[in-house]
Amino acid sequence: MTLAIYRLSDRLPKDEAMREQLRKLSIEAVGDLIMGNYRLVQKKIDIFLAYFKICRAQKWVREINWLILENECLSLSHEAAILDHKREEEEKVPSVEKEKSLMSHNIKRGSLIPDNHEKPNGTSLRQKKILDELKLKRSVKMSDLIPLFKNTVSERTIRNDLQFLLKQDLINKKGARKTTTYFLE
């Protein structure tokens, strides 16, 4: 997220104070995450969201970029809330129980399912959605896929999914950069 904020803030005017505020806040948020100060992270994310509204109104950067970054911040805030709750629960558990819970045989089978819920053939639900869109439209560009995921994943994630599908020879591509078109084999 910090890298994304740096890249996006590079597009702001050089003399704009918001540019440095965003960067400073992102570094502080990383420090809070490392130190386990999850509630501070959540407060900083609230500040980020306010800053994003201000920047969005200035129209320095495309709206979609702010929306994607906002979504990433909200995801991080949610994860910080979960981690904070887990820490509170762990503090309530007696030390003997803590040792037991760290043993690998206490982990339930299937409890570590990745977010993209991998299918047996190796493709994720996101990738299946991309394939379904290709079956429907015959060919797509990145600009067609971004709204498909309603800003729930970054452009980078979509590109990674497309690269995976290309490597699996499930799709082909034509063109480069913004003119790249993906189609079924």
C-alpha positions, 0 to 999 in steps of 0.5 A: 500500500505504501508503494502505491501511495508513493506512486500515486502521490508522484502524480500530485503537483510537486509543491502540494502539501498533500503529497508529503502528508500521504507519504508520511502517513503511509510510513507511520502506518507501516510502523504501526503495523510492525509494532502491532498498533492495529487501532492506530492503523485503523485511525490512520486509514480513516485519515487516508480516506479523508485525504483521498476525498480531498485529492479526488476533488482536485482531479489530479489523478484518475478516479479509478486510482483513488477508488482502488487505493481506497479499497486497499485501505479498507481491506487493511483496516479490516485485517487490522481489526481482525488482528486486534481482536485476535490479540485481545482473545489471545491475551484472555487465554491462559499460557498453557492453552496458548502453547497448545494452540500453536501446535500444528495438529490443532490446526483444522484441515482446510482452515488455511484456504487462500482468499481466491479459493483455488479450484482443482484445475488451478484457476481461482474464482477471479480467473474463472470470472475472467474466462467467463467474460471472455466466453461472453465477449470473445475479447477483452481489455483491462478497461473491461475487466476493472469494472467487472471486479467492482474495485475489489482487486487492484489492476496489478492483481488482474494483470497477475491473473491474466499472466497466469491464464496466459502461462496456462495457455487458456487465453492469448493476447494481442497488442501491448500496453493499453492496446492489449486485447485478451481472447480465448485460444 
